[in-house]
Amino acid sequence: MPNRKPDYRKAFWKNLPPGSYAIVLAAIFFTFSNIGFIVDILNAGRLPAGKLLGNVIFAGLTAIGYVHSFTRNMKIFPLVLLFQIGFTVFLAQPDGTMPDEPVSKSRLVLDGLGIMFFMILGYVFFIIFISREGRKQIILRTEMNLAREMHEVLAPAIHFREDHRFEIYGRTLPAEEVGGDLLDVYRGESLLTAYIADVSGHGVAAGLLMGMFKSAMHAHLQQNLPLPETLNRANRSLYHLKKKTMFLTCACIRFSESKTAEFSLAGHLPILHYRAESASLEHLRISQIPLSVKPDYEFSSRQISYSPGDWFALFTDGLIETVDAKDREFGLERLEKLLLENRSLPPQQLFETALAEINRHGAQTDDQTFLVIRCL
């Protein structure tokens, strides 16, 4: 499903708990409020006590304002800037001359102690914040690494020949560490079933639903059920195991030994069928809803014939919806043209050629999956 790659920096600050956010703001306040003491030292300790205190508070609050505007709300940036300008004028030393000797040496001692004390306080608050959030990030990183490893197991790259009948190559490239795209090839006694799926969104939740779908498909494919019944049962299994807002699209095709294939789509993009005899591309389409939207939906399939030299391409929308700097999509038509121009390439080279062209068009923002099946 189309999705922009998230801004992790903004997401981190937006989702930071209020207590942790208050700690980091306190650290910033005490670190930058030292500027008030430094200003007094540069003025040889002659600033009035009120202005010294004002400078200390003003420097700390200004730093907090800038941090808050850049991490949570840029709309307040002009207000922070006006605040800084206004207080700078108000707290400015009217006499710009510098005396040879400080007005009070004890004031300079006070400034030094203030700098040291506030610096220690800022450091302490930073350590508290880092230890508090760092521990969470380490735990999260460990869990994400485990989830990524599980995704690699569930959706590995596919490259093999099937009894001199097919050469198959496919890969899924997640937009994040854990993707929601799936590709799989299941080999039975006389049937070969290939399918891809695209879960709404991406990340851990999408990866979990993807894993459940693959488990359900394997359980039903082992029973050699008709393709529509396999989808029907997987659909009923998934419907009660996920959030109501989640769903997945699927494209699957099953090859028999009689040079016929059965295909079905569940809300997915068409399967592209290249016919070597006519050197043309056909769209294999069936208008059906995605999986896990309605538990009682009955899926259907269609039959087609194929010949040696034909190939089939299954892919997710993350490929054709890649956009360039002007927000223009790569598009299905351009992908078809690219595949036709390189139709004689082996599946792996066809995949790599297509992916390279798509990457030149724009940066990846969604999970991308491509599966090519060449008939030998």
C-alpha positions, 0 to 999 in steps of 0.5 A: 500500500502506498506510504511515505517513508516516515521521518523517524526524528519527528516521530521520536520527539512526537512520541516521547513521554512527557516525563522524558521530554521534561527531563531533556528540556531541563537539561537544555535549560541548565546547559544554555542558561550558563550563557547568562553567567558568561555575559556577566563575566564579559561585562566584568561582573558589573551587571545588576543582579536583576539583569544577571538573573534575567540573562540566566533565565532568558538564555535557558528559556530561549534554548528550550523554545528553539528545541521545542519549535524544531522538534514539535511545533515549527509554528512557534519559531517566529515567537521564539525569535521575537522573544529573543530579540525583545529580551536581548534589547531589554537586558542589554547593557546600556554602557558598551565600555569595559572597565579595567577591573571588575566591579566585584571579584566576588561576582566573578566567583559567583559567575564561575560557581553558577556556570559549574553548578548549572553545567553539572545540573545540565549534565545530570539531566542529560544522563538521566534522559539518556539512561531512561530512553537509551534503555528503551531504545536498546530493547526496541532495537533488539526486538526490531532486529529479531522481527527483521530476522523473522521477516527474512525467514518468512520472505526470503529471496527466491531463485530456482528452476523447477524440473526444467519447467520454470525458472523463478526469481523474486525478492521483497525489499521492505521500506522499513526494517520489517516489511508487509510484503510477501512472496512465496512459491509452494511446490506440491506433487504436480502443482506449483503455486506462486503468490505475492501479498501486500499488507496495508501499511508496513512495519511490525504490525504488517509483518505479523499479519504477513506471517499469519497469512503465509502460515494459513496459505501453507496449511491450506495448500498442503491439502491440495484445495482448489485455489479459490477455496484456499483463499476463502479459508485463509480469508476466514482465518485472518479476519478475526486475527487482526485489527479491523482497519488492516487488510491485504491484497494478493495475487496468486497463480497455480501451474499444472503439468498440462500447460494450463495455469489457474490464477486469482486476485484479491484486490491486487494489481494484475498479473502480467503474462508475456506471450512469446508467440505474439511478443505481447503482454496481457493483463490477468485480472479478476475484480475481487476485494482484498483479503480479511475485509469480509469473512464470508466473501467467496473468491473465484479463479480463471484458467489460462494456457501458457507456452514455453518462452512465456513469463509471468510477472507479479509485483506490488504497488511499491514499484509502480507508485515510486515518485520522482522529485516532481511527485510523478509516479513510475506507473504501470505503463512504464513498467510494462514497456521496460519489461517488454524491452528486456523480455529476453533477459533471465528472471534475475536480470529482468528483476535487477534491470527493472529495479535499477530503472525504478530507483533512478526514477525515485527513492523507495517509500513503500515495500517493493516486491517483484516475482518473475516466472519464466516457462521453459 
